[in-house]
């Protein structure tokens, strides 16, 4: 029996690598390198490419098109692209919810100048803003059937005062949309059935 390239639970996540290598006629790499190395290289290259493009945009415009919670989103897009949390709907709406809840908590708590305090000690207002934003983000994602863990980091970035200008919040959401568009294109080129918005649930078996 032919040995599987990947463990069963990893097959769906790694299938895109095999598909892409066949499309660009580089499938011979799998005969010379361990499959996991090829998979790691795929994640490395695409994560580097997508974030570098956004970093260049941030450099040219002087706007925050790159922020910490974009990293785990990129990782999800290329490590587990068929996962529920990796679909465009969950990524775009998840970060949007995080931004709104983070800004609301920042305003409600009357917080100012958190970026300086956050580097030394946490004030009562900071603690309340952080807790409120994360709690609200989680609750609203549950209510709206949205699941994207990196949104929890996004809401803290805002509620702690690291990025609070309304125009920056819009730019952050645009960055998420741009990253999602890149992930959609790359995963589609790889031959993966990556959804335009949300992956449809599998039809129940009639057997």
C-alpha positions as CSV (number, residue, x, y, z in Angstrom):
1,X,0.0,0.0,0.0
2,X,1.3,3.5,-0.9
3,X,2.2,5.5,2.1
4,X,0.2,8.7,2.6
5,X,2.2,11.9,2.2
6,X,0.4,13.5,5.3
7,X,-1.3,12.2,8.4
8,X,-5.1,11.8,7.8
9,X,-6.1,14.8,9.9
10,X,-3.6,17.0,7.9
11,X,-4.7,15.9,4.5
12,X,-7.2,18.6,3.7
13,X,-4.9,21.4,4.9
14,X,-1.9,20.0,2.9
15,X,-3.8,19.1,-0.3
16,X,-3.4,22.6,-1.7
17,X,0.4,22.1,-1.7
18,X,0.1,19.0,-3.8
19,X,-2.4,20.6,-6.2
20,X,-0.2,23.7,-6.7
21,X,2.9,21.7,-7.3
22,X,1.2,19.7,-10.0
23,X,-0.2,22.9,-11.6
24,X,3.2,24.5,-11.9
25,X,5.0,21.2,-12.7
26,X,7.0,21.1,-9.5
27,X,5.5,18.0,-8.1
28,X,8.8,16.2,-8.5
29,X,9.9,18.1,-5.3
30,X,7.8,15.7,-3.3
31,X,10.1,12.9,-4.5
32,X,13.2,14.7,-3.2
33,X,12.1,16.5,-0.1
34,X,10.0,15.5,2.9
35,X,6.4,16.5,2.3
36,X,6.3,18.5,5.6
37,X,9.2,20.6,4.4
38,X,7.4,21.4,1.2
39,X,4.3,22.3,3.1
40,X,6.3,24.5,5.5
41,X,7.9,26.2,2.5
42,X,4.4,26.9,1.0
43,X,3.2,28.5,4.2
44,X,6.4,30.5,4.6
45,X,6.4,31.8,1.0
46,X,2.7,32.8,0.9
47,X,2.8,34.4,4.4
48,X,5.9,36.4,3.5
49,X,4.4,37.5,0.1
50,X,1.0,38.7,1.5
51,X,2.4,40.5,4.5
52,X,5.3,42.0,2.5
53,X,2.8,43.5,0.0
54,X,0.8,45.1,2.8
55,X,4.0,46.3,4.4
56,X,5.0,48.0,1.2
57,X,1.6,49.6,1.0
58,X,2.0,50.8,4.6
59,X,5.4,52.2,3.9
60,X,4.2,54.1,0.8
61,X,1.0,55.5,2.4
62,X,2.2,55.9,5.9
63,X,-0.9,54.1,7.1
64,X,-1.2,51.1,9.4
65,X,-1.9,48.4,6.8
66,X,0.1,46.0,8.9
67,X,-0.8,45.3,12.5
68,X,-0.1,42.3,14.9
69,X,-3.4,40.4,14.6
70,X,-3.0,40.2,10.8
71,X,-0.3,37.6,11.3
72,X,-2.4,34.9,12.8
73,X,-5.1,35.6,10.1
74,X,-2.5,35.0,7.4
75,X,-1.3,31.8,9.1
76,X,-4.9,30.5,9.1
77,X,-5.4,31.3,5.5
78,X,-2.5,29.2,4.4
79,X,-2.2,26.5,7.1
80,X,-5.9,25.6,7.3
81,X,-7.6,27.4,4.4
82,X,-10.6,25.1,4.4
83,X,-11.3,25.7,8.1
84,X,-14.4,27.6,9.2
85,X,-12.4,30.4,10.8
86,X,-10.3,30.8,7.6
87,X,-13.2,31.7,5.3
88,X,-13.6,35.3,4.0
89,X,-16.8,35.9,5.9
90,X,-15.4,34.9,9.3
91,X,-12.1,36.8,8.8
92,X,-13.7,40.1,7.5
93,X,-16.6,40.1,9.9
94,X,-14.5,38.9,12.9
95,X,-12.0,41.8,12.6
96,X,-14.8,44.3,12.0
97,X,-16.5,43.2,15.2
98,X,-13.2,43.4,17.1
99,X,-12.6,46.9,15.8
100,X,-16.1,48.2,16.7
101,X,-16.1,46.6,20.2
102,X,-12.5,47.8,20.9
103,X,-13.3,51.4,19.9
104,X,-16.6,51.3,21.8
105,X,-14.8,50.1,25.0
106,X,-12.1,52.7,24.5
107,X,-14.7,55.5,24.3
108,X,-17.0,54.2,27.1
109,X,-14.1,54.0,29.5
110,X,-13.0,57.5,28.7
111,X,-9.5,56.2,28.0
112,X,-6.6,58.4,26.8
113,X,-2.9,57.8,26.3
114,X,-2.9,54.0,26.9
115,X,0.0,53.4,24.6
116,X,2.4,54.8,27.1
117,X,0.8,53.2,30.2
118,X,0.5,49.8,28.5
119,X,4.2,49.6,28.2
120,X,4.7,50.0,32.0
121,X,1.7,49.2,34.1
122,X,-2.0,48.6,33.5
123,X,-4.5,51.1,34.9
124,X,-8.0,50.2,36.1
125,X,-9.4,52.0,33.0
126,X,-7.2,50.0,30.7
127,X,-8.1,46.7,32.4
128,X,-11.8,47.4,32.1
129,X,-11.5,48.5,28.5
130,X,-9.6,45.4,27.6
131,X,-11.9,43.1,29.4
132,X,-15.1,44.8,28.0
133,X,-13.8,44.8,24.4
134,X,-12.8,41.1,24.4
135,X,-16.0,40.0,26.2
136,X,-18.2,41.9,23.7
137,X,-16.2,40.7,20.7
138,X,-16.6,37.1,21.8
139,X,-20.3,37.4,22.6
140,X,-21.2,39.2,19.4
141,X,-19.3,36.7,17.3
142,X,-21.3,33.9,18.9
143,X,-24.6,35.7,18.2
144,X,-23.6,36.4,14.6
145,X,-22.2,32.9,14.1
146,X,-18.7,34.3,13.3
147,X,-15.5,32.5,14.4
148,X,-12.1,34.1,13.9
149,X,-9.8,34.0,16.9
150,X,-7.4,36.7,15.7
151,X,-10.2,39.2,16.1
152,X,-9.6,38.9,19.9
153,X,-6.2,40.5,19.4
154,X,-7.6,43.2,17.1
155,X,-10.1,44.4,19.7
156,X,-7.3,44.6,22.3
157,X,-5.1,46.7,20.0
158,X,-7.9,49.2,19.8
159,X,-9.3,49.1,23.4
160,X,-5.8,49.5,24.8
161,X,-5.3,52.7,22.8
162,X,-2.6,51.4,20.4
163,X,-4.6,52.3,17.3
164,X,-7.7,54.4,18.0
165,X,-8.1,57.0,15.2
166,X,-11.3,56.3,13.3
167,X,-9.5,56.5,10.0
168,X,-7.0,54.0,11.2
169,X,-9.8,51.5,12.0
170,X,-11.1,51.8,8.5
171,X,-7.6,51.2,7.1
172,X,-7.2,48.1,9.3
173,X,-10.4,46.6,7.9
174,X,-9.3,47.4,4.4
175,X,-6.0,45.6,5.2
176,X,-8.0,42.6,6.3
177,X,-10.0,42.7,3.0
178,X,-6.8,43.0,0.9
179,X,-5.2,40.1,2.8
180,X,-8.3,38.0,2.3
181,X,-8.4,38.8,-1.4
182,X,-4.8,37.7,-1.7
183,X,-5.5,34.5,0.1
184,X,-8.5,33.8,-2.1
185,X,-6.4,34.2,-5.2
186,X,-3.5,32.1,-4.0
187,X,-5.7,29.3,-2.7
188,X,-7.7,29.2,-5.9
189,X,-4.5,29.1,-8.0
190,X,-3.5,26.1,-5.9
191,X,-6.6,24.4,-7.0
192,X,-8.3,24.5,-3.6
193,X,-12.1,25.0,-3.4
194,X,-11.6,28.2,-1.3
195,X,-15.0,30.0,-0.9
196,X,-15.6,33.5,-2.2
197,X,-17.5,34.3,1.1
198,X,-18.3,31.3,3.2
199,X,-17.8,27.6,2.8
200,X,-21.2,25.8,2.4
201,X,-21.8,23.1,4.9
202,X,-21.7,19.6,3.6
203,X,-25.1,18.1,2.6
204,X,-26.3,15.4,5.1
205,X,-25.8,11.9,3.8
206,X,-29.0,10.2,2.5
207,X,-27.6,6.7,2.7
